[in-house]
Amino acid sequence: MDVSAANRKGLSLFALIMIGLGSIFGSGWLFGAGQAAQVAGPAALVAWVIGAIFIGMIAMSYAEVGAAYPLPGAMARFGSISHGPVLGFITGWAVWIATASLIPIEAIAGTQYMSSWSYGWARDLVADGSLTGTGIAMALFLTVALWLACYWSVELLARANNLLTLVKFAIPVLAVGALIASGFHTDNFTAHGGFAPNGWSAVLTAVTASGVVFAFNGFQAVVNLGGNAKNPGRAIPLALVGALSLGLVIYLALQVAFLGAVPPEKLAEAGGWSGINFASPFADLAKLLMLHWVVTMLQFGAFISPNGANIGNVASSAYLAQNLADTGFFPKKIAEVHPRYGVARPAMWLNLGFSILLLLTIGHSWEALASVVSAAMVVSYLMGPIAVGVFRQTKPELPRPFRLPAAKILCPLIFAFAACALYWSKWPNTGKVTLLTLVSVPIAAVVLRRRGENLRRQFAPAWWLVGFLLWLSLLSALGSPEFGGHGVIPGGLDTALVGVSALGFYFWAVRAGVQAHRAGLPGPDPVLGGAGGNVPAQTRHDEEPAQAAVS
């Protein structure tokens, strides 16, 4: 994304749309179409539409609270404002996990596309769809190299990213045109099992587990940076609609081009779409079609898109770690900013360690890590509709430049949709994300006990999220085999049970937020102020603007 543009005051609507669209195009376009086709066949087209609608619904809930609280890294702070410090830490932790995980996944994307190079050492980076030992070493090198560049100056890379943003838009458009012109096979959309060869449950799985949600995650940049717009109430919702709509058009074009360009004989040889497993989907397909200039362009784009997106990832994940330190649950040293280079170096060290841990454990391929990261992103989305519900009851006087229409109906439905999307991520991904998120609970308990706080009082507004994640993991483990479960709960009933129970958790969460405000747990409001004094939102907003970009 254009980080330097994001830092300017008075962003125009067009600039905000470009920031969102630039954030949407990281490594998702390089792998999303190939992975979604493998999982859902031609019905992957429907998965992209469902994904855009889902993210659009989530984004509109965040548009209301984001316009009301135009704070840097806002998505990590709504839980604290609505329910108090414990839920703020847990949800902030979830957002940090989801954002910091993007650093290694973009490095993995670049490494997998390097395997399409004609050099022998490059071909040895990937074997059977996963990184080899050499491949992991290369991904580590790319991660550390970019981290070091940002360690010395995010601003330098932000300036270079202005040009990179323009280039990375052009590459997928040219790739679509070249693939379609090389020979478009309409029979591919109905042969080998029909339009949905693996059933409609596979379409739902593709939404979260195949990189569709991952691809659209860039909407967060609009929410987190929309406060810099000339008219946030108008600009944020319009920019969200504009960025997501343009992103959907380009992703659908990429998916159509991929589906139609696969040679029919290759599809027959693979036994259908499930057997199409390219390590570098578009580059490998271009090689099959003898489009050498497209291969070269895609190999170049494999560095431009992921590493360009990672400039914002490194900066924003550091800022999110700073937010956690500001809550007192992380050591204060993590929030220290270098006086000369303007970056939070301790936070960056923390994120580098986390990135290396992911690479050495579950990050053996883009597909493997993307499925877990996508599920973590869905967890980070949960607070949007809940915050709207809580603030409508507890802060009626809050200035709302944008109001979500029919919020009493839409917010519970949005939360239920998010719950279903998390379930569709498939077991054991749901279990992994639950474990990663709930690691924050004992950390919070230890910190609060050292402060001498009443744990029962502090944790009361947060138990709904703990219960929700454990309940969803249980349903995921027992649910339909189509979603990775053990088949105790039959298909159809499992998704219905998730959706209905999610409504109960939504109303529990809103009630917990209202009670937390009555108990005074959220503290002074960043906009309205309150007891104890408070720094106006704009004061904090002006600090370290170069790190406010969330990719």
N, C-alpha and C positions, 0 to 999 in steps of 0.2 A: 504494500500500500504506500501511498505518498505520505510519508511521515511528516515531512516538512510542511506540506500543505495543511496537514491536520493541526499543526501547531499555530496557524495564523488565526487571529481574531476575525470574527465576521465571515465565516465560511459561507460561500454561496450554496444554493441547493445543488447545483451541478457538481461543485467540488465535493460535497458530502456524498453524493451518489457515486462519484468516481472513487472516493475513499472506500466505500462499502464494496463496490465491484472489484476494486484492486485487491481487497482482502479476501474476497471469495475465490480468486484465482491463485491458489498456491499449487500444491501437488494434486489436489482433487481431480482436476481435469486430465492429468496424466494417467491416472489409474482408475478413476471412478467408472467410466464407461465400460472398460474391460471387465472389472470386477462385478459390476451390476449385471452385465450380459451373462457372465458365467453362472451367477446365482439365479437370475430370473428370466434369462433369454430375452426375446424382443419385448416382453412385458416390463423390462427395465425402464422403458419410456414412461410407464405409469408411475414407477417408483420415484422418478425425478419430479413428476407433478405433485405426488403426495408429499414428498419431502419439502418442496417449495411452499405448499399450503401449510404444512405443519410449522415450518420455520417462520412463515409469515404470521401465523396466529401467535406464536411465541413472541415474535418481534413486536407485534402491535401492543401486547401487554407491557413489554419493556419500553415502548414508546411513551406511554403515559408516565411511568415512574422515572424514566430517563429524562424526559423534558422537565419534570418537576424537580428532579435532583441532578442537574448537569455537573456531575462530579467525575474526576478522572478515575478510571477503573471502576465505574459505577456498579457494574454487575456483581462485583465482589463485596459491595457495601450495603445492598438493600436488605439482606438478612439481619444485619446489625441494627439498622434503622427501624425495621418492622418488628423484630422479636427480641432484640437484646444481644449481648456479646457472645453467648455460647452458640446460638444459631448463626450469628454473623461469622464466627470463626469456622464452623462446619461448612457453611455454604461458600465462604471465601476460600476455604481449603479446596473444595470441589472445583471452583472456578480456576484456582491456581494449578491444580493437577491437570485439568483439561487443557489449559493454555501452555503450561510448561512442557506437556507431552508433545506439543506441535514441533518443538525444536528438534528432537531426534527423528520424528517421522518425516520431516522435510529432508533431512540428511539421508535417510534411507531411500527416499524417492530419487534423489540425485544419483545415489549409488546404483540402484536397480537399473536406471536408464543408462548408466555408464557401461553396464554389462552388454549393451547392444553395440558397443564400439567394436571395431574389427581387430583390435589388439588381443593377443592371447591372454595377457594378464587381466584385461577388462572382462573377458568372457568367464574368467574364473571367479568373478565376484559373486555370482549367483549360481546355485545348483538346485534343481527341482523346486524352483519358485521361492527359495529362501536364500538369505545371505550366507555365504561361506565364512570361514574364519577371516579370510582376506577381505571379504565384503564388509564384515562388521568393523574391521580395522579401518577401512576406507570411510565408512559412515562416521566412525569416531573422529577420524581426521577432519572431515568436513564440519562436524559439529564443533570441534575445538577451534578450527580455523575461523569460522564465522564468529564464534564466541569471543575469540581474542580481538577480532576487528571491532566488535561492539564494546569490548572491555576498554578499548582506548578511546573510542568516540562513536556514539550512535549517530551523531549529527553528520559525520562524514559519509556513512553508509546511506543515510536518509537522502542526501543530495544525489548520490549515485542512483538511488532507487527511482528518482523521477523519470529517468530514461528507461530503466528496466520495466517500469509499469506499462509504458507505451508498447514496448517490444513484446511483453508477455500477453497482451491482448491480441496482437497481430498473429502470433504463432498458431493458436488454436483455430482461428478463422481460416488461415491459409491451409492448415492441415485438413479441415473439413472439406474445403473446395477441392483439394488434390485427391482425397480419398473417394469422394463422390464421382469425380471426373474419370477416375481410373477404371470404373466399372461398377455399377450399382446393381446388386442382386436382390430384387424384390422378393424372390422366393425364400430368402433367408428369414423373413418375418413370419412365415407360416410353416416351413418345413421343420422336421426333427422335433415333433411334439407339439406343434402349433405355436400360437402367440405367447402362451404362458406354459411352457413345457414342464416346469417344476411346480405348478400350482400357484394360486394367489397368495398363499402364505409366504412363498419365496419372494414375492414382490414386497411384502411388508418387511421381511428380513433385510432385503436390499436397501430399504430406506435408511436403516441405521447401521447395519453390519458391512455394507459395501461402499461406504464413503459418501453417500448422498447427503446425510446430515453433516458429515465432515466438510463436504464441499461448500455448503451454504453457511457454515459457521461464521463467515466473515461479517454477517450482519451486526455482530457485536461492536464492530468499529464504529458504526453509525450511532449506536446507543451511547457508547462511551465517549465519543467525540462530538456528539450532536450539540452539546452545550456551547460549543464554539460557533455555532451557526448564527446568522443574522436574526433569524426568527425560529428558535428551536421548536416551538409548538407546531409550526407548519412544516419546517424542514425535516424533522426527524421522521414522522410517518411517511411523507412523500419520498424521502431518500430511501427508506426501507423498502417501500413498494417498488421504486425505480431500480434499485440495485438488485433486489431479488428477482424482479421480472426480467431484466436484461441477463442476469446470470442464468435463469431458467432457459431462456431462448438459446443461449450459447451451449449450455450443457445438453439440451435436447438435440441440437444440431450435431454435437460431438457423438452422442449416443446413436443417432440415426446413421451417421457416416460410418461408425464402427460396425454396426449391425449389417449394413448393406455392403460393406467393402470386404468382409471376410470371404475368401474364396469358397464356393460351395463344396469343392472337393476336400478342403481342409476341415470344413464343418462335418462332413460325412466321416472323414478319417478319425476325427476326435469323438465321434459318437454323439454329437449334439453340442449345445452351448456349454454344458457342464464340463466338457473336456477341453474347451478353449482356455488355456491357462498361459498367457504371455507374461514373462517377467517384466517386459517394458511394452505394454499393450500397443500403443500407437506406433512406436518405432519398429517393433517386431512385425506388425501388420504391414507397414510401409516397405519393409525389407521383402516380405513375401510378394508384394506387388511391384517390386523393382523400382520404387520411387526413391532413388538415392538422395535426391536433394531434400526430400521431405524427412528422410532419416537424419540427415545432417542438421536440418532445422530443429527437429524434435530433440536431438541430443543437446543442442545448444539451449533449447527451451527448458530442458530438464534441469539446467543450472539456474536459468533466469527465474522461473516461476517459484520453485521451492526456496531457493536462497533469498530471492527478493522478499517473499512472504516472511522468511525467518528473521529479517531485520526487525520487523514489528513484533514477532514472537519473543525474541530475546529481550527487547525493551519492555514489552508489556508484562511478561512473566516476572521480570525483576520488579516492576511496579506493584504487581499483585502480591509478591512476597513482602514488599515494603508495607502494604496495607495490613498484612497479617501481623507484622512486627508492631505496627501502630496500635493494634488491638491489645498488645501485651502478651499474646499467646506465643509469639515468636520472640527470640532475643532482640532487644532494641538495636543491637549492632547491625542487624541485617538491613535496617532502614537507613544506614549511614550512606550519604552521597559524597562521592569524591569531589572536592572543591574545584578542581581544575577541569576534569573531564565530564562532570555532570551525570555520572552513572552510579547506580547503587551497586558497588562492587561486591560486597558481602552477599547480597541477594543473588547476584549473577553466579557467584561460586556455588551457592545452594542449588540453583537451577542446573548448573553444569553437572553437579554430582547426581541429581535426579535423572538428567538426560542419559548419562552414562549407565546408570542402573537399569533404565528401561531398555537401552540398546543391548545390554548383556543378558537380559532375562527374557522379555517377551518380544523385543523388537527385531526379530529375525527376518521380517518382511513387512512391506508397507501394508499389505492386506491384514496381517495378524495384528499389528499395532493399531491400524485405523479402526478396526472393529471395537477395540477396547476404548480408544480415545473418543469415538463417536458416542459410546454409552456414557462416558464421563461427561461429555458435553451436554447430553440430555439431562443428567443430574444437575448440572449448573444452570439449566433453563427453568427449573422448577419454581424458583422464587418469583419470577415475573408475575404470573397471575395471582399468586398468593399475596404479594406486596400490594397489588392493586386492591384486592379485597380488604386487606387490613387497613390501608390508608384511607379508603373510602369511608370507613367507620370511625377511625381514630383521628383523622386529619382532614375534616371537611373544609377547613379554611385554607388548605395547602393550594397555592397557585398551580393550576394544571393547564399549561398551554395546549395540551392535547388530552382529550378524554376518550377512553375506549368506549365505543357505543355498546349498549346492552351488556355492560360488564358483569352484572349479577348472573347472567346466563352464560356468557362467553368464558369467563374466568374458570368456573368449574370444568367446563368442557375442554378448555385448553390444557388444564392440569391433567385431566383424564387422558387426553391425547398424548401428552408427554409420558405418562405412566405406561401407556400401550407401546409407545416408541421404545422406551427402555426395555420392556418385556420382549419386543421383537428383536432386540440386540442379541438374543439367544443366550441360553446357559452354555458355558460357564462365564461368559462375558459379564452378565449381570452380577454374578457372585464376586468376580474380580473387582468390579467397580464399587460394589458395596463395601468390600474389605478395604479398598484404597480410601474411600470416603470416611468410613467409620474409624480409621486409625486416628483421626482428629479428636475423637471423643475422649479417650484416656489422656491425651495431651492436655485437653481443656480441663479435665478433672484435676490433674496434677497441678497445673498453674493456679487454678482457683483455690485449691486446698492450701497452697503456699501463701496465697493472699489472705487466707482466713475467711473466705466467702462461704455462704450457706449454699452447698452444692444442690440441695433439693430445690431451692428457690431459683437458682441460676439456670438449672437444666430444665425446669418445667416447660418453658416455651419451645424446647428443642426436641422433646421426645417424639413428637409426631413424625419428624424426618427419620429418626432412628428406626421407629416402628415401620414406617413406610418402606424403607430400603430392605429391612429384614423380611418383611412380608412379601415384597415383590421378588426377592431372591428365592424365597420358599416356593412361591407360585411358579417361578421360572424353572426351578429344579424338578418340580412335580408335573409340570405342564406337558403340552404336546411335543412329541419328538420333532415335529416340524420346526419348533423353536428351540431345539436342543435339550428339551426336558426328558424325563423318564416315562412319560405317558400315563401317569396316574390320573391326571385331569385331561379329559379328551379335548381334541381340537375344537375351536369354536367357543366352548364353555370357558376355556382358559382366558381368552382375550376378553370375553364378556365379564368374567370375574375380576380381572384386572381393572377394567374400566369402571365398574360399579363400585368396587372397593376404593378406587382412587377418589371418587366423589366424597366418600366418608372421610378420607384423609385430608382432602382439601378443606372441608368445613372445620375439621379438628384444627388444622393449621391456622386458619383465619381466627378462630376462637382463641387459640393460644396466643396469637399476636395481640388481640384486643386485651386479653388479660395481662399480657406483659406490659402494655402501655399503662394500664391501671396500677400496676406495681412499680412503674417507673424504671423498668429495666433497660429500655432502649437509650435512655439518657437524653441530653439536649438534641433537638432536631437541627440538622445541618443548614436548613433553610429558614425554619420558623424560629429557631433559637429555643431557649428555655432555661430552666434552673441550672445553675452551675456555670453559666456563661458559655459562650460557644463562638468558635471562629466561623465567620460567614463562609458559605460554600465557595464564593469567588476567590477568597484568600488562598484556600488550599488548592483551588483549581489552577492558580497562577504559578504554583511551585513546580519546578522541574517539568515543564510542558513537553520536553522531548521524549519523556517516558510515558506519556499519556496514551500512546497509540496501542490499541489492542487489535491484533490481526485475527 
